[in-house]
Structure formats: C-alpha cells, structure tokens
Amino acid sequence: MIWGMTMKKRIIASALIACSLLSVTACDSHTKATVIQTMATFETTGQNSLPEETESTTADTAMPETIMLRGSGDDTYPFSYDSDIITYSGQGGKFFLVGSSPTECYLHIMVQSGSETYEDVLKAESERIDEEFTLDSGRRAFCYKTSDASTCHVIIEADGIISGNGLIKITIGSADSWMYSHQDIANMVDKGF
C-alpha cells in the first residue's frame, strides 16, 4: 500500500513537471513556474509536500533520497534531496533538474571547511553580488554572477552543518532558466543537510 501511494505521488509530480516543461524547452529561456515551487521542501527529518493541486488527490508523501557528500577535507555529510525535482549524477556533489540534462540545469554542491569564512567570501565578491537573503533556517546566503552569464554561485554560511569555519557553495548552471529562484534553490540545499 505504501509503495503504491509513493508511486502515485511520483507519477503525479512527474506529470506536473512534464506539463510545465512541455510548454517550453527544458532549460531554454522558459518562464519560472510558480506551482511546482511549493513541492520543493527538501526536509531531512520530515516528508516532502506535494503541490497544492495534488494534495486533495493523495495524502501520502515520499521520503527524500540521501547520499553522502565529501567536504573539502576528509569529512562526509549526509545530504537528502527530492528525486522528483533533481537527479544525482553519481559524481561528487553534482545534480541536475529532472527533465533537463547534466550539462543544462545543473547544481554542483560543495561543502567547504577550513579557514575561509562566509564573511571572507562576502567581502571578496562584494562587487558581483546580485542578492543577499536569509534562509528558512536563519542562515545567511548570497548569490553572485560569474563571467559566464548563464552560471551563478550561491554561498550559504555553514553554521551548524560543519564544525569550525566553512560554507556551502552551490554552482547553478543555466541559472536564469530554472523554475526556482536562487533563494528557493538555496533553501532546498540548506534543508538537505
């Protein structure tokens, strides 16, 4: 029964994503979806919620998948993600949006521990910062552009995730084509640790 409900949830979520992506080419200047954003909760201890439109059709939710990410040192960190939204490529911290390819809408998540602090990077990239925000967890984050206009970086302070100084760095490929804002993506990743 649980397996059947989980499959039903995945089929409904896949259908919603497919409908959103069929109207435009995946990762090719499509407009940002608003309904699907409600599905991305990336909780490590809870369960993922469905878009509001499907909550009345099914009451179950799927647990996220978890992998171990290696930090810049020898430490590893469990990371949970919703495979209805992103797919793990099997290489380090590389993920990509369901419906795209590993070279289109991709995420590269890096856990960086050591002497570099959030404030160090904030100061070093101050002229390239697009936006700063506070995540649902209360951690600070900011987004800055690179020389490649289609790629941006999001830096999340890693207090409570790693011991000592450190940060989480997310590289977002095809950044303007994601159906999620930079803050939404940062929240997804932050909640996965």
C-alpha positions, 0 to 999 in steps of 0.5 A, a space after each residue: 500500500 505504501 509503495 503504491 501511494 509513493 508511486 502515485 505521488 511520483 507519477 503525479 509530480 512527474 506529470 506536473 513537471 512534464 506539463 510545465 516543461 512541455 510548454 517550453 524547452 527544458 532549460 531554454 529561456 522558459 518562464 519560472 513556474 510558480 506551482 511546482 515551487 511549493 513541492 520543493 521542501 527538501 526536509 531531512 527529518 520530515 516528508 516532502 509536500 506535494 503541490 497544492 493541486 495534488 494534495 486533495 488527490 493523495 495524502 501520502 508523501 515520499 521520503 527524500 533520497 540521501 547520499 553522502 557528500 565529501 567536504 573539502 577535507 576528509 569529512 562526509 555529510 549526509 545530504 537528502 534531496 527530492 528525486 522528483 525535482 533533481 537527479 544525482 549524477 553519481 559524481 561528487 556533489 553534482 545534480 541536475 533538474 529532472 527533465 533537463 540534462 547534466 550539462 543544462 540545469 545543473 547544481 554542483 554542491 560543495 561543502 567547504 571547511 577550513 579557514 575561509 569564512 562566509 564573511 571572507 567570501 562576502 567581502 571578496 565578491 562584494 562587487 558581483 553580488 546580485 542578492 543577499 537573503 536569509 534562509 528558512 533556517 536563519 542562515 545567511 546566503 548570497 548569490 553572485 554572477 560569474 563571467 559566464 552569464 548563464 552560471 551563478 554561485 550561491 554561498 550559504 554560511 555553514 553554521 551548524 552543518 560543519 564544525 569550525 569555519 566553512 560554507 556551502 557553495 552551490 554552482 547553478 548552471 543555466 541559472 536564469 532558466 530554472 523554475 526556482 529562484 536562487 533563494 528557493 534553490 538555496 533553501 532546498 540545499 540548506 534543508 538537505 543537510 
